[in-house]
Amino acid sequence: MSHGHHCHGGCDHSHDDIGDPAVSYGLYQKIDLERVQCFNEHEEGAGQRVFKPWDERLDVTKFVESDVDEELLFYIPFTGSVKLKGLVILGGEEGQHPRELRLFKNRQPQGFDQLGGEPEQVLAVSRDDSGTLEYPIKASRFNGVTSLVIHIPGNYGDDTTIVYYIGLRGDFTKVHRHEVTIATYEASPNPSDHKTENFKTVREFVS
């Protein structure tokens, strides 16, 4: 059962039981991690570290920080086809936390200047110290996703942006030569088998 409440930032949240988040947010296993790119990262390869298991999301030793300004741009290729349904992001403290996410489907930019056109979805991001604030994705726009681009255009006032964790929830389809296997990273586990956490969902879309 879910219920909404009014947060300080004016967003309408609800507490939805998505089952065991460690299972629901297992899509990191379906990311082609070696091909992940992060533009404007201060340390080369650091952007790959934020895609990690749910129970490691609060590990602040693995993070990416922007370099010359507050912008970050992630290119995230999958090993199959994804229907994206939810996203969690855990950012830096105070002003270093991302303020907005711009999501693009099936593009492979080689820099910020190649982000032409409108994003499929824009999300206003609230500061979240626990990494339990989920942003619902418009699944109708993010079906058949083979790669995802996440653009972070700014933060809450600092010179650089820090991201500790990006979690993705949805359905994964791997096409084999003779068959199709569908893995669903959803709320399917038996609640008695897994300890679940309070999970908040942002219900308002920006676009």
C-alpha positions, 0 to 999 in steps of 0.5 A: 500500500502506498501513501503520499506526503508533501516534502519540503521541496514541494514534490509529491512523494509516495512510499511504494513497496517495490520488493527487495531493492537489492533485486529490483535495482540489479540492472547494473549487472546488465551494463557493459561497464567497460564501455561506459563513458563519463565526460568531464570526470576529474579522474579517468574511469571514475564514472564506472564506479557509481554503477554498483550493487544496492547495498554498496550505494552508501560507499563513499570511497567509490564516486565520480567528481566533475572536473572543470565545472559542475556538468557530467555526462554519462553514456551507459550501454547495456548488454541487451534491451532494457525497458527502464522504469525507475532511477535512484541517484545519490550525490554529493553533500550540500551544493555538490548534489545534482539538481537535474537529470536529462535522459536520452535514449539510444544515443552515443554522444562524444561530448556535450556539444553532441547532445542535440535535440530534446531529451526523452525525459527531464527529472528535477532531483532532490538531495537524498542522503540515503539513496532511497528516493526513486524517480519513476521513468516514463516506460513508454519512452524508454522501451527498447533501450540499448544505451542510456545517456544521463546529462547532469547540467548543474547542482545546488551551487558548488563548483563541482558535482559528485555522484556516489551511486546511480541505480536503474530498475526495469526489465532486461531482454537478452536475445540469443540465437534461438531464443529470447530470455527476459529477466525482470528486475521488479518487485517479484521476490516473496516479502517474507524472503527479503528484508525491504526498506522504506522506499520513496517515489517521486510522482511528479515529472518535469517533462 
